[in-house]
């Protein structure tokens, strides 16, 4: 498809480069939630057919645990990364350690509810983890990251401050 207003379909003048992705971590979170959500709906339907309401509850509980675990990091990255992009990796590490200890403590303290179907919970958790991680990697790979501060355009050689 050609631009009829430009010679031979080419854009006139210089094309400016686009900047980095504005909401990197939120974009990743949205895509991960979309993909994981679709898988959870399919698994909940299957669980309803084969196990009933307890299976659906187990699927939802497994998905909520995984989404909360991984989604928290992306939210922290979004809010902290805007203020200090260089320090985001340290915050990710601290967040990860807090999540591991916190989630383990909560899950051990609560124990397994009587209605929980272990196989449906485990299968859902594994499927959501795999899909979440794959989506996160693919989406991150497609984001635009500004690695270097681009220099301001310099004046052409032979031109002084008067433009002569």
Order of alpha helices (4+ residues) and beta strands (2+ residues): alpha-alpha-alpha-alpha
